[in-house]
Amino acid sequence: EEKEKEKFKERLHELGASDDFDYDGAIGDEELEEFGIKHERNSKGEEIDEDEIAVENDLERFYKRLLDTKFSDVLPDIIKQWEERLENVIATLEDDQKETDLAGFENYVQEQLLKYVPKARQFDPKKDRSIIDFFEAKIYEARIAPHKQFLMDMHDGWKKGSLSPYQVLASIEKVANDENLYLIYEWLNGFDDEEDFYEEDM
């Protein structure tokens, strides 16, 4: 609280308050707004702290990615087959004595997505890091699909004010931890787009 008062005091002087003016915590929001300072408030009219704003930004980013993703209901047995195929390809890549048919694997991925996730975009070597990373992300998306309704329920509760951003974030992270879905953390942190990834490295 003292740090907050000092911050406002410095800000008020920067904006033209006289030298003998002192902020003692008694200034109302309307007076502060005259100096260009405005408290952010949540849907309940409560002041939002900086940490809460950061959480809300993460949630907005996550839900945009969730809504933009073309999900399909892929059977668990098919997902298991995908995971096994991916593991085999990765193991072959790590074995110097074996040659990996990445072109054949890419054809397999394209065929599987057309069959089971027809609305998903196809692999683009100019945008995606690799066919390995691309397919791994699609596997995670297929595993997230059964949880989408729950995640959207959390979103609705947040927007209606019945759930705090912290409660929603905790629920999302619980799904990520319980189901071993690290892609959820990538979406929360903003590393969900290959183009963004390349821009970070430039």
Buried (B, 14 or more C-beta within 10 A) or exposed (E): EEEEBEEBBEBBBEEEBEEEEEBEEEBEEEEBEEBEBEEEEBEEEEEBEEEBEEBBEBBEBBBEBBEEBEBBEBEEEEBEEBBEBBEEBEEBBEEEEEEBEBEEBBEBBBEBBEEBBEEBEEBEEEEBEEBBEBBBBBBBBBBBBBBBEEBEEBBEBBEEEEBBBBEBBEBBEEBBEEBEBEBBBBBBEBEBBBEEBEEEEE
